[in-house]
Amino acid sequence: MYAALEHQCVLSSQAISDLTGEEGFQGLVQGLLRANWGMNWEDWWTLIEWSCRHRCEGDLRMGVDEERGIVLGLMEMWLRREEVVELPGVRERVEALRGYLLDHGIGAAIRGLG
């Protein structure tokens, strides 16, 4: 899903590339991305954050450590993206979640230690 959103972000940027350099360009891209694909980076990271912070022991999903590793890897890739500089609120949310995962881990939250 991350790769698909990443691809749609590129397509949205290209679709309005004649506006490159305009103030608020990334806001326009994010709006177009949400309109065309149903979510943008803010929506994506909101879902990921909720999923990480509300994991239950009975969930039928991959193991805690595997999921944590995947999410942290996606964060590292996303934080290197060019548009991150223009999305400070989203960047702060991702960095806060990254800190949470590194400091407490998903497993600690499940056990009530987070």
Biopython code that builds the backbone (N, CA, C, O; Angstrom):
import numpy as np
from Bio.PDB.StructureBuilder import StructureBuilder

atoms = [
    (1, "MET", "N", (0.818, -1.174, 0.000)),
    (1, "MET", "CA", (0.000, 0.000, 0.000)),
    (1, "MET", "C", (0.878, 1.261, 0.000)),
    (1, "MET", "O", (0.555, 2.257, -0.648)),
    (2, "TYR", "N", (1.995, 1.197, 0.740)),
    (2, "TYR", "CA", (2.913, 2.334, 0.763)),
    (2, "TYR", "C", (3.423, 2.628, -0.646)),
    (2, "TYR", "O", (3.412, 3.778, -1.083)),
    (3, "ALA", "N", (3.864, 1.602, -1.350)),
    (3, "ALA", "CA", (4.407, 1.792, -2.701)),
    (3, "ALA", "C", (3.352, 2.365, -3.641)),
    (3, "ALA", "O", (3.671, 3.195, -4.492)),
    (4, "ALA", "N", (2.112, 1.938, -3.499)),
    (4, "ALA", "CA", (1.040, 2.459, -4.345)),
    (4, "ALA", "C", (0.794, 3.938, -4.059)),
    (4, "ALA", "O", (0.615, 4.728, -4.987)),
    (5, "LEU", "N", (0.784, 4.317, -2.785)),
    (5, "LEU", "CA", (0.592, 5.722, -2.427)),
    (5, "LEU", "C", (1.773, 6.558, -2.903)),
    (5, "LEU", "O", (1.593, 7.679, -3.379)),
    (6, "GLU", "N", (2.969, 6.018, -2.776)),
    (6, "GLU", "CA", (4.169, 6.701, -3.252)),
    (6, "GLU", "C", (4.076, 6.959, -4.760)),
    (6, "GLU", "O", (4.395, 8.052, -5.229)),
    (7, "HIS", "N", (3.641, 5.953, -5.508)),
    (7, "HIS", "CA", (3.473, 6.078, -6.960)),
    (7, "HIS", "C", (2.401, 7.118, -7.301)),
    (7, "HIS", "O", (2.587, 7.930, -8.207)),
    (8, "GLN", "N", (1.291, 7.089, -6.582)),
    (8, "GLN", "CA", (0.226, 8.052, -6.828)),
    (8, "GLN", "C", (0.676, 9.472, -6.504)),
    (8, "GLN", "O", (0.232, 10.424, -7.146)),
    (9, "CYS", "N", (1.540, 9.620, -5.529)),
    (9, "CYS", "CA", (2.079, 10.938, -5.183)),
    (9, "CYS", "C", (2.907, 11.477, -6.342)),
    (9, "CYS", "O", (2.811, 12.659, -6.673)),
    (10, "VAL", "N", (3.713, 10.632, -6.957)),
    (10, "VAL", "CA", (4.505, 11.036, -8.127)),
    (10, "VAL", "C", (3.584, 11.427, -9.271)),
    (10, "VAL", "O", (3.800, 12.451, -9.921)),
    (11, "LEU", "N", (2.557, 10.618, -9.522)),
    (11, "LEU", "CA", (1.619, 10.922, -10.604)),
    (11, "LEU", "C", (0.884, 12.238, -10.349)),
    (11, "LEU", "O", (0.686, 13.033, -11.268)),
    (12, "SER", "N", (0.483, 12.462, -9.102)),
    (12, "SER", "CA", (-0.213, 13.705, -8.773)),
    (12, "SER", "C", (0.708, 14.909, -8.972)),
    (12, "SER", "O", (0.280, 15.946, -9.479)),
    (13, "SER", "N", (1.960, 14.770, -8.575)),
    (13, "SER", "CA", (2.934, 15.847, -8.768)),
    (13, "SER", "C", (3.130, 16.151, -10.245)),
    (13, "SER", "O", (3.192, 17.311, -10.650)),
    (14, "GLN", "N", (3.227, 15.097, -11.043)),
    (14, "GLN", "CA", (3.412, 15.268, -12.483)),
    (14, "GLN", "C", (2.186, 15.900, -13.129)),
    (14, "GLN", "O", (2.305, 16.689, -14.067)),
    (15, "ALA", "N", (1.014, 15.550, -12.626)),
    (15, "ALA", "CA", (-0.226, 16.065, -13.212)),
    (15, "ALA", "C", (-0.337, 17.580, -13.085)),
    (15, "ALA", "O", (-0.945, 18.236, -13.931)),
    (16, "ILE", "N", (0.243, 18.125, -12.044)),
    (16, "ILE", "CA", (0.169, 19.575, -11.855)),
    (16, "ILE", "C", (1.573, 20.200, -11.855)),
    (16, "ILE", "O", (1.809, 21.219, -11.206)),
    (17, "SER", "N", (2.487, 19.579, -12.584)),
    (17, "SER", "CA", (3.877, 20.036, -12.594)),
    (17, "SER", "C", (4.036, 21.466, -13.098)),
    (17, "SER", "O", (5.035, 22.120, -12.797)),
    (18, "ASP", "N", (3.065, 21.955, -13.860)),
    (18, "ASP", "CA", (3.145, 23.337, -14.329)),
    (18, "ASP", "C", (3.043, 24.329, -13.169)),
    (18, "ASP", "O", (3.339, 25.511, -13.343)),
    (19, "LEU", "N", (2.628, 23.861, -11.991)),
    (19, "LEU", "CA", (2.527, 24.723, -10.818)),
    (19, "LEU", "C", (3.745, 24.597, -9.902)),
    (19, "LEU", "O", (3.801, 25.230, -8.847)),
    (20, "THR", "N", (4.728, 23.769, -10.312)),
    (20, "THR", "CA", (5.931, 23.596, -9.509)),
    (20, "THR", "C", (6.541, 24.951, -9.210)),
    (20, "THR", "O", (6.617, 25.809, -10.089)),
    (21, "GLY", "N", (6.963, 25.142, -8.014)),
    (21, "GLY", "CA", (7.541, 26.417, -7.610)),
    (21, "GLY", "C", (6.529, 27.343, -6.977)),
    (21, "GLY", "O", (6.897, 28.313, -6.313)),
    (22, "GLU", "N", (5.270, 27.056, -7.177)),
    (22, "GLU", "CA", (4.220, 27.861, -6.541)),
    (22, "GLU", "C", (4.232, 27.604, -5.038)),
    (22, "GLU", "O", (4.496, 26.490, -4.585)),
    (23, "GLU", "N", (3.947, 28.636, -4.290)),
    (23, "GLU", "CA", (3.826, 28.457, -2.849)),
    (23, "GLU", "C", (2.656, 27.520, -2.571)),
    (23, "GLU", "O", (1.576, 27.672, -3.142)),
    (24, "GLY", "N", (2.878, 26.566, -1.704)),
    (24, "GLY", "CA", (1.828, 25.622, -1.368)),
    (24, "GLY", "C", (1.667, 24.487, -2.364)),
    (24, "GLY", "O", (0.652, 23.790, -2.349)),
    (25, "PHE", "N", (2.664, 24.290, -3.237)),
    (25, "PHE", "CA", (2.583, 23.234, -4.251)),
    (25, "PHE", "C", (2.313, 21.871, -3.623)),
    (25, "PHE", "O", (1.464, 21.119, -4.102)),
    (26, "GLN", "N", (3.033, 21.556, -2.555)),
    (26, "GLN", "CA", (2.863, 20.241, -1.940)),
    (26, "GLN", "C", (1.470, 20.086, -1.345)),
    (26, "GLN", "O", (0.935, 18.978, -1.311)),
    (27, "GLY", "N", (0.878, 21.170, -0.879)),
    (27, "GLY", "CA", (-0.498, 21.121, -0.404)),
    (27, "GLY", "C", (-1.462, 20.779, -1.525)),
    (27, "GLY", "O", (-2.423, 20.034, -1.332)),
    (28, "LEU", "N", (-1.189, 21.340, -2.712)),
    (28, "LEU", "CA", (-2.003, 21.009, -3.886)),
    (28, "LEU", "C", (-1.848, 19.542, -4.259)),
    (28, "LEU", "O", (-2.826, 18.866, -4.577)),
    (29, "VAL", "N", (-0.612, 19.056, -4.218)),
    (29, "VAL", "CA", (-0.355, 17.642, -4.537)),
    (29, "VAL", "C", (-1.093, 16.748, -3.555)),
    (29, "VAL", "O", (-1.728, 15.773, -3.956)),
    (30, "GLN", "N", (-1.013, 17.075, -2.271)),
    (30, "GLN", "CA", (-1.670, 16.252, -1.258)),
    (30, "GLN", "C", (-3.188, 16.269, -1.419)),
    (30, "GLN", "O", (-3.845, 15.248, -1.217)),
    (31, "GLY", "N", (-3.746, 17.419, -1.781)),
    (31, "GLY", "CA", (-5.180, 17.505, -2.035)),
    (31, "GLY", "C", (-5.585, 16.666, -3.236)),
    (31, "GLY", "O", (-6.601, 15.972, -3.202)),
    (32, "LEU", "N", (-4.791, 16.730, -4.293)),
    (32, "LEU", "CA", (-5.063, 15.929, -5.492)),
    (32, "LEU", "C", (-4.925, 14.445, -5.191)),
    (32, "LEU", "O", (-5.726, 13.630, -5.648)),
    (33, "LEU", "N", (-3.917, 14.108, -4.429)),
    (33, "LEU", "CA", (-3.700, 12.713, -4.038)),
    (33, "LEU", "C", (-4.901, 12.181, -3.261)),
    (33, "LEU", "O", (-5.362, 11.069, -3.516)),
    (34, "ARG", "N", (-5.406, 12.968, -2.318)),
    (34, "ARG", "CA", (-6.572, 12.542, -1.528)),
    (34, "ARG", "C", (-7.811, 12.412, -2.426)),
    (34, "ARG", "O", (-8.589, 11.469, -2.282)),
    (35, "ALA", "N", (-7.986, 13.353, -3.344)),
    (35, "ALA", "CA", (-9.157, 13.317, -4.230)),
    (35, "ALA", "C", (-9.111, 12.129, -5.182)),
    (35, "ALA", "O", (-10.136, 11.493, -5.430)),
    (36, "ASN", "N", (-7.943, 11.828, -5.712)),
    (36, "ASN", "CA", (-7.815, 10.761, -6.711)),
    (36, "ASN", "C", (-7.645, 9.380, -6.103)),
    (36, "ASN", "O", (-8.089, 8.389, -6.684)),
    (37, "TRP", "N", (-7.017, 9.301, -4.960)),
    (37, "TRP", "CA", (-6.683, 7.987, -4.409)),
    (37, "TRP", "C", (-7.355, 7.695, -3.079)),
    (37, "TRP", "O", (-7.290, 6.575, -2.573)),
    (38, "GLY", "N", (-7.999, 8.705, -2.519)),
    (38, "GLY", "CA", (-8.732, 8.489, -1.281)),
    (38, "GLY", "C", (-7.926, 8.726, -0.022)),
    (38, "GLY", "O", (-8.473, 8.661, 1.079)),
    (39, "MET", "N", (-6.648, 8.998, -0.154)),
    (39, "MET", "CA", (-5.812, 9.316, 1.003)),
    (39, "MET", "C", (-4.552, 10.018, 0.533)),
    (39, "MET", "O", (-4.156, 9.920, -0.629)),
    (40, "ASN", "N", (-3.938, 10.724, 1.456)),
    (40, "ASN", "CA", (-2.653, 11.353, 1.191)),
    (40, "ASN", "C", (-1.710, 10.915, 2.308)),
    (40, "ASN", "O", (-2.040, 10.028, 3.095)),
    (41, "TRP", "N", (-0.530, 11.543, 2.374)),
    (41, "TRP", "CA", (0.435, 11.099, 3.386)),
    (41, "TRP", "C", (-0.081, 11.305, 4.810)),
    (41, "TRP", "O", (0.166, 10.468, 5.678)),
    (42, "GLU", "N", (-0.781, 12.383, 5.058)),
    (42, "GLU", "CA", (-1.318, 12.596, 6.403)),
    (42, "GLU", "C", (-2.289, 11.483, 6.779)),
    (42, "GLU", "O", (-2.231, 10.957, 7.891)),
    (43, "ASP", "N", (-3.175, 11.126, 5.865)),
    (43, "ASP", "CA", (-4.138, 10.052, 6.120)),
    (43, "ASP", "C", (-3.425, 8.715, 6.347)),
    (43, "ASP", "O", (-3.769, 7.955, 7.252)),
    (44, "TRP", "N", (-2.434, 8.452, 5.512)),
    (44, "TRP", "CA", (-1.675, 7.194, 5.598)),
    (44, "TRP", "C", (-1.054, 7.036, 6.983)),
    (44, "TRP", "O", (-1.222, 6.011, 7.643)),
    (45, "TRP", "N", (-0.324, 8.086, 7.411)),
    (45, "TRP", "CA", (0.367, 7.974, 8.699)),
    (45, "TRP", "C", (-0.603, 7.999, 9.873)),
    (45, "TRP", "O", (-0.282, 7.452, 10.928)),
    (46, "THR", "N", (-1.764, 8.604, 9.735)),
    (46, "THR", "CA", (-2.795, 8.545, 10.770)),
    (46, "THR", "C", (-3.259, 7.098, 10.952)),
    (46, "THR", "O", (-3.417, 6.630, 12.080)),
    (47, "LEU", "N", (-3.474, 6.398, 9.848)),
    (47, "LEU", "CA", (-3.881, 4.990, 9.912)),
    (47, "LEU", "C", (-2.800, 4.112, 10.533)),
    (47, "LEU", "O", (-3.084, 3.250, 11.364)),
    (48, "ILE", "N", (-1.559, 4.343, 10.118)),
    (48, "ILE", "CA", (-0.453, 3.542, 10.646)),
    (48, "ILE", "C", (-0.296, 3.785, 12.149)),
    (48, "ILE", "O", (-0.112, 2.843, 12.920)),
    (49, "GLU", "N", (-0.368, 5.044, 12.554)),
    (49, "GLU", "CA", (-0.240, 5.373, 13.975)),
    (49, "GLU", "C", (-1.344, 4.698, 14.787)),
    (49, "GLU", "O", (-1.075, 4.093, 15.825)),
    (50, "TRP", "N", (-2.570, 4.804, 14.317)),
    (50, "TRP", "CA", (-3.682, 4.190, 15.039)),
    (50, "TRP", "C", (-3.472, 2.680, 15.159)),
    (50, "TRP", "O", (-3.676, 2.093, 16.222)),
    (51, "SER", "N", (-3.066, 2.071, 14.061)),
    (51, "SER", "CA", (-2.852, 0.631, 14.054)),
    (51, "SER", "C", (-1.758, 0.207, 15.042)),
    (51, "SER", "O", (-1.902, -0.799, 15.737)),
    (52, "CYS", "N", (-0.684, 0.964, 15.100)),
    (52, "CYS", "CA", (0.418, 0.640, 16.013)),
    (52, "CYS", "C", (0.039, 0.854, 17.475)),
    (52, "CYS", "O", (0.436, 0.080, 18.346)),
    (53, "ARG", "N", (-0.719, 1.891, 17.733)),
    (53, "ARG", "CA", (-1.050, 2.223, 19.121)),
    (53, "ARG", "C", (-2.258, 1.453, 19.662)),
    (53, "ARG", "O", (-2.504, 1.458, 20.868)),
    (54, "HIS", "N", (-3.008, 0.795, 18.784)),
    (54, "HIS", "CA", (-4.222, 0.091, 19.211)),
    (54, "HIS", "C", (-4.183, -1.394, 18.855)),
    (54, "HIS", "O", (-5.222, -2.006, 18.609)),
    (55, "ARG", "N", (-3.028, -1.945, 18.831)),
    (55, "ARG", "CA", (-2.884, -3.363, 18.517)),
    (55, "ARG", "C", (-3.375, -4.196, 19.701)),
    (55, "ARG", "O", (-3.087, -3.881, 20.855)),
    (56, "CYS", "N", (-4.112, -5.252, 19.403)),
    (56, "CYS", "CA", (-4.633, -6.138, 20.437)),
    (56, "CYS", "C", (-3.970, -7.501, 20.314)),
    (56, "CYS", "O", (-3.544, -7.894, 19.227)),
    (57, "GLU", "N", (-3.883, -8.213, 21.415)),
    (57, "GLU", "CA", (-3.250, -9.530, 21.409)),
    (57, "GLU", "C", (-3.950, -10.510, 20.482)),
    (57, "GLU", "O", (-3.293, -11.377, 19.904)),
    (58, "GLY", "N", (-5.246, -10.399, 20.326)),
    (58, "GLY", "CA", (-5.997, -11.327, 19.501)),
    (58, "GLY", "C", (-5.986, -11.006, 18.014)),
    (58, "GLY", "O", (-6.582, -11.730, 17.217)),
    (59, "ASP", "N", (-5.309, -9.922, 17.636)),
    (59, "ASP", "CA", (-5.273, -9.535, 16.222)),
    (59, "ASP", "C", (-4.713, -10.645, 15.355)),
    (59, "ASP", "O", (-3.710, -11.274, 15.694)),
    (60, "LEU", "N", (-5.368, -10.874, 14.243)),
    (60, "LEU", "CA", (-4.883, -11.856, 13.270)),
    (60, "LEU", "C", (-3.999, -11.127, 12.267)),
    (60, "LEU", "O", (-4.416, -10.860, 11.140)),
    (61, "ARG", "N", (-2.788, -10.810, 12.678)),
    (61, "ARG", "CA", (-1.849, -10.123, 11.813)),
    (61, "ARG", "C", (-0.442, -10.581, 12.137)),
    (61, "ARG", "O", (-0.234, -11.383, 13.048)),
    (62, "MET", "N", (0.518, -10.073, 11.393)),
    (62, "MET", "CA", (1.896, -10.522, 11.565)),
    (62, "MET", "C", (2.388, -10.259, 12.981)),
    (62, "MET", "O", (1.760, -9.527, 13.745)),
    (63, "GLY", "N", (3.516, -10.866, 13.315)),
    (63, "GLY", "CA", (4.088, -10.713, 14.637)),
    (63, "GLY", "C", (4.474, -9.274, 14.941)),
    (63, "GLY", "O", (4.721, -8.477, 14.036)),
    (64, "VAL", "N", (4.522, -8.957, 16.218)),
    (64, "VAL", "CA", (4.812, -7.605, 16.688)),
    (64, "VAL", "C", (6.161, -7.115, 16.165)),
    (64, "VAL", "O", (6.255, -6.016, 15.619)),
    (65, "ASP", "N", (7.192, -7.920, 16.329)),
    (65, "ASP", "CA", (8.526, -7.492, 15.911)),
    (65, "ASP", "C", (8.620, -7.302, 14.409)),
    (65, "ASP", "O", (9.253, -6.358, 13.936)),
    (66, "GLU", "N", (7.995, -8.191, 13.661)),
    (66, "GLU", "CA", (8.003, -8.069, 12.197)),
    (66, "GLU", "C", (7.288, -6.789, 11.765)),
    (66, "GLU", "O", (7.790, -6.047, 10.919)),
    (67, "GLU", "N", (6.129, -6.537, 12.342)),
    (67, "GLU", "CA", (5.376, -5.330, 11.997)),
    (67, "GLU", "C", (6.155, -4.072, 12.372)),
    (67, "GLU", "O", (6.229, -3.123, 11.593)),
    (68, "ARG", "N", (6.724, -4.074, 13.546)),
    (68, "ARG", "CA", (7.510, -2.928, 14.015)),
    (68, "ARG", "C", (8.664, -2.647, 13.047)),
    (68, "ARG", "O", (8.917, -1.493, 12.703)),
    (69, "GLY", "N", (9.356, -3.688, 12.613)),
    (69, "GLY", "CA", (10.459, -3.522, 11.672)),
    (69, "GLY", "C", (10.005, -2.951, 10.342)),
    (69, "GLY", "O", (10.674, -2.090, 9.770)),
    (70, "ILE", "N", (8.883, -3.421, 9.853)),
    (70, "ILE", "CA", (8.355, -2.920, 8.582)),
    (70, "ILE", "C", (7.968, -1.454, 8.708)),
    (70, "ILE", "O", (8.311, -0.642, 7.849)),
    (71, "VAL", "N", (7.255, -1.114, 9.774)),
    (71, "VAL", "CA", (6.818, 0.276, 9.965)),
    (71, "VAL", "C", (8.020, 1.199, 10.111)),
    (71, "VAL", "O", (8.045, 2.275, 9.513)),
    (72, "LEU", "N", (9.011, 0.801, 10.891)),
    (72, "LEU", "CA", (10.206, 1.632, 11.056)),
    (72, "LEU", "C", (10.952, 1.791, 9.727)),
    (72, "LEU", "O", (11.471, 2.869, 9.435)),
    (73, "GLY", "N", (11.008, 0.732, 8.926)),
    (73, "GLY", "CA", (11.637, 0.820, 7.609)),
    (73, "GLY", "C", (10.908, 1.778, 6.685)),
    (73, "GLY", "O", (11.538, 2.560, 5.973)),
    (74, "LEU", "N", (9.578, 1.722, 6.694)),
    (74, "LEU", "CA", (8.784, 2.649, 5.884)),
    (74, "LEU", "C", (8.988, 4.087, 6.343)),
    (74, "LEU", "O", (9.045, 5.005, 5.525)),
    (75, "MET", "N", (9.097, 4.276, 7.641)),
    (75, "MET", "CA", (9.335, 5.619, 8.170)),
    (75, "MET", "C", (10.660, 6.170, 7.665)),
    (75, "MET", "O", (10.740, 7.325, 7.247)),
    (76, "GLU", "N", (11.693, 5.348, 7.704)),
    (76, "GLU", "CA", (13.003, 5.796, 7.238)),
    (76, "GLU", "C", (12.946, 6.187, 5.758)),
    (76, "GLU", "O", (13.509, 7.208, 5.366)),
    (77, "MET", "N", (12.272, 5.385, 4.943)),
    (77, "MET", "CA", (12.135, 5.713, 3.522)),
    (77, "MET", "C", (11.356, 7.008, 3.347)),
    (77, "MET", "O", (11.752, 7.875, 2.569)),
    (78, "TRP", "N", (10.250, 7.139, 4.068)),
    (78, "TRP", "CA", (9.392, 8.315, 3.904)),
    (78, "TRP", "C", (10.098, 9.590, 4.362)),
    (78, "TRP", "O", (9.978, 10.631, 3.716)),
    (79, "LEU", "N", (10.827, 9.517, 5.465)),
    (79, "LEU", "CA", (11.503, 10.704, 5.985)),
    (79, "LEU", "C", (12.594, 11.215, 5.046)),
    (79, "LEU", "O", (13.033, 12.357, 5.180)),
    (80, "ARG", "N", (13.037, 10.387, 4.097)),
    (80, "ARG", "CA", (14.028, 10.818, 3.101)),
    (80, "ARG", "C", (13.376, 11.399, 1.852)),
    (80, "ARG", "O", (14.080, 11.885, 0.966)),
    (81, "ARG", "N", (12.057, 11.361, 1.761)),
    (81, "ARG", "CA", (11.373, 11.877, 0.575)),
    (81, "ARG", "C", (11.477, 13.397, 0.506)),
    (81, "ARG", "O", (11.485, 14.088, 1.525)),
    (82, "GLU", "N", (11.556, 13.883, -0.696)),
    (82, "GLU", "CA", (11.732, 15.313, -0.955)),
    (82, "GLU", "C", (10.626, 16.174, -0.350)),
    (82, "GLU", "O", (10.905, 17.232, 0.215)),
    (83, "GLU", "N", (9.382, 15.733, -0.462)),
    (83, "GLU", "CA", (8.262, 16.569, -0.036)),
    (83, "GLU", "C", (8.081, 16.648, 1.481)),
    (83, "GLU", "O", (7.284, 17.452, 1.965)),
    (84, "VAL", "N", (8.802, 15.834, 2.225)),
    (84, "VAL", "CA", (8.647, 15.811, 3.680)),
    (84, "VAL", "C", (8.900, 17.189, 4.285)),
    (84, "VAL", "O", (8.240, 17.574, 5.250)),
    (85, "VAL", "N", (9.846, 17.926, 3.725)),
    (85, "VAL", "CA", (10.171, 19.263, 4.224)),
    (85, "VAL", "C", (8.948, 20.179, 4.173)),
    (85, "VAL", "O", (8.788, 21.056, 5.021)),
    (86, "GLU", "N", (8.089, 19.971, 3.178)),
    (86, "GLU", "CA", (6.915, 20.815, 3.009)),
    (86, "GLU", "C", (5.685, 20.283, 3.743)),
    (86, "GLU", "O", (4.595, 20.843, 3.627)),
    (87, "LEU", "N", (5.864, 19.218, 4.486)),
    (87, "LEU", "CA", (4.760, 18.623, 5.246)),
    (87, "LEU", "C", (5.164, 18.518, 6.716)),
    (87, "LEU", "O", (5.238, 17.418, 7.263)),
    (88, "PRO", "N", (5.427, 19.670, 7.361)),
    (88, "PRO", "CA", (5.974, 19.623, 8.723)),
    (88, "PRO", "C", (5.076, 18.937, 9.747)),
    (88, "PRO", "O", (5.583, 18.237, 10.624)),
    (89, "GLY", "N", (3.779, 19.114, 9.665)),
    (89, "GLY", "CA", (2.884, 18.460, 10.619)),
    (89, "GLY", "C", (2.910, 16.951, 10.498)),
    (89, "GLY", "O", (2.876, 16.237, 11.500)),
    (90, "VAL", "N", (2.970, 16.470, 9.275)),
    (90, "VAL", "CA", (3.020, 15.029, 9.042)),
    (90, "VAL", "C", (4.370, 14.495, 9.498)),
    (90, "VAL", "O", (4.445, 13.444, 10.135)),
    (91, "ARG", "N", (5.444, 15.223, 9.170)),
    (91, "ARG", "CA", (6.788, 14.808, 9.578)),
    (91, "ARG", "C", (6.868, 14.680, 11.099)),
    (91, "ARG", "O", (7.428, 13.712, 11.613)),
    (92, "GLU", "N", (6.313, 15.650, 11.812)),
    (92, "GLU", "CA", (6.333, 15.604, 13.274)),
    (92, "GLU", "C", (5.565, 14.393, 13.797)),
    (92, "GLU", "O", (5.995, 13.746, 14.753)),
    (93, "ARG", "N", (4.431, 14.089, 13.171)),
    (93, "ARG", "CA", (3.643, 12.920, 13.580)),
    (93, "ARG", "C", (4.446, 11.635, 13.378)),
    (93, "ARG", "O", (4.462, 10.764, 14.249)),
    (94, "VAL", "N", (5.107, 11.521, 12.234)),
    (94, "VAL", "CA", (5.898, 10.326, 11.926)),
    (94, "VAL", "C", (7.073, 10.212, 12.892)),
    (94, "VAL", "O", (7.359, 9.123, 13.391)),
    (95, "GLU", "N", (7.746, 11.312, 13.159)),
    (95, "GLU", "CA", (8.878, 11.279, 14.081)),
    (95, "GLU", "C", (8.438, 10.921, 15.497)),
    (95, "GLU", "O", (9.149, 10.209, 16.206)),
    (96, "ALA", "N", (7.272, 11.411, 15.911)),
    (96, "ALA", "CA", (6.747, 11.067, 17.238)),
    (96, "ALA", "C", (6.408, 9.580, 17.312)),
    (96, "ALA", "O", (6.710, 8.925, 18.310)),
    (97, "LEU", "N", (5.789, 9.050, 16.273)),
    (97, "LEU", "CA", (5.470, 7.625, 16.262)),
    (97, "LEU", "C", (6.745, 6.791, 16.226)),
    (97, "LEU", "O", (6.831, 5.754, 16.884)),
    (98, "ARG", "N", (7.727, 7.240, 15.465)),
    (98, "ARG", "CA", (9.013, 6.541, 15.397)),
    (98, "ARG", "C", (9.636, 6.481, 16.790)),
    (98, "ARG", "O", (10.124, 5.433, 17.214)),
    (99, "GLY", "N", (9.617, 7.609, 17.498)),
    (99, "GLY", "CA", (10.133, 7.634, 18.862)),
    (99, "GLY", "C", (9.379, 6.687, 19.780)),
    (99, "GLY", "O", (9.975, 5.993, 20.603)),
    (100, "TYR", "N", (8.076, 6.668, 19.631)),
    (100, "TYR", "CA", (7.240, 5.758, 20.423)),
    (100, "TYR", "C", (7.621, 4.301, 20.156)),
    (100, "TYR", "O", (7.779, 3.514, 21.089)),
    (101, "LEU", "N", (7.766, 3.951, 18.883)),
    (101, "LEU", "CA", (8.100, 2.568, 18.539)),
    (101, "LEU", "C", (9.496, 2.191, 19.024)),
    (101, "LEU", "O", (9.716, 1.067, 19.475)),
    (102, "LEU", "N", (10.430, 3.121, 18.932)),
    (102, "LEU", "CA", (11.792, 2.840, 19.381)),
    (102, "LEU", "C", (11.893, 2.789, 20.897)),
    (102, "LEU", "O", (12.605, 1.948, 21.444)),
    (103, "ASP", "N", (11.182, 3.685, 21.579)),
    (103, "ASP", "CA", (11.274, 3.749, 23.044)),
    (103, "ASP", "C", (10.442, 2.681, 23.739)),
    (103, "ASP", "O", (10.871, 2.087, 24.728)),
    (104, "HIS", "N", (9.258, 2.448, 23.214)),
    (104, "HIS", "CA", (8.334, 1.546, 23.916)),
    (104, "HIS", "C", (8.074, 0.269, 23.136)),
    (104, "HIS", "O", (7.812, -0.778, 23.728)),
    (105, "GLY", "N", (8.142, 0.342, 21.854)),
    (105, "GLY", "CA", (7.850, -0.817, 21.024)),
    (105, "GLY", "C", (6.387, -1.177, 21.059)),
    (105, "GLY", "O", (5.683, -0.880, 22.025)),
    (106, "ILE", "N", (5.941, -1.807, 20.021)),
    (106, "ILE", "CA", (4.547, -2.235, 19.930)),
    (106, "ILE", "C", (4.262, -3.274, 21.009)),
    (106, "ILE", "O", (3.197, -3.252, 21.626)),
    (107, "GLY", "N", (5.196, -4.174, 21.237)),
    (107, "GLY", "CA", (5.006, -5.229, 22.223)),
    (107, "GLY", "C", (4.789, -4.686, 23.628)),
    (107, "GLY", "O", (3.958, -5.205, 24.374)),
    (108, "ALA", "N", (5.530, -3.646, 23.991)),
    (108, "ALA", "CA", (5.365, -3.054, 25.325)),
    (108, "ALA", "C", (3.972, -2.469, 25.470)),
    (108, "ALA", "O", (3.374, -2.563, 26.541)),
    (109, "ALA", "N", (3.448, -1.870, 24.419)),
    (109, "ALA", "CA", (2.102, -1.294, 24.469)),
    (109, "ALA", "C", (1.063, -2.380, 24.675)),
    (109, "ALA", "O", (0.088, -2.178, 25.400)),
    (110, "ILE", "N", (1.258, -3.517, 24.052)),
    (110, "ILE", "CA", (0.316, -4.640, 24.208)),
    (110, "ILE", "C", (0.316, -5.137, 25.656)),
    (110, "ILE", "O", (-0.736, -5.450, 26.213)),
    (111, "ARG", "N", (1.481, -5.203, 26.242)),
    (111, "ARG", "CA", (1.588, -5.705, 27.605)),
    (111, "ARG", "C", (1.216, -4.659, 28.656)),
    (111, "ARG", "O", (1.217, -4.949, 29.852)),
    (112, "GLY", "N", (0.895, -3.432, 28.203)),
    (112, "GLY", "CA", (0.514, -2.386, 29.134)),
    (112, "GLY", "C", (1.699, -1.693, 29.770)),
    (112, "GLY", "O", (1.554, -1.012, 30.785)),
    (113, "LEU", "N", (2.873, -1.862, 29.177)),
    (113, "LEU", "CA", (4.079, -1.238, 29.729)),
    (113, "LEU", "C", (4.428, 0.052, 29.019)),
    (113, "LEU", "O", (5.315, 0.774, 29.474)),
    (114, "GLY", "N", (3.748, 0.373, 27.897)),
    (114, "GLY", "CA", (4.096, 1.533, 27.087)),
    (114, "GLY", "C", (3.505, 2.813, 27.563)),
    (114, "GLY", "O", (3.730, 3.860, 26.956)),
]
sb = StructureBuilder()
sb.init_structure("model")
sb.init_model(0)
sb.init_chain("A")
sb.init_seg("    ")
for serial, (resi, resn, name, xyz) in enumerate(atoms, 1):
    if name == "N":
        sb.init_residue(resn, " ", resi, " ")
    sb.init_atom(name, np.array(xyz, "f"), 0.0, 1.0, " ", f" {name:<3s}", serial, name[0])
structure = sb.get_structure()
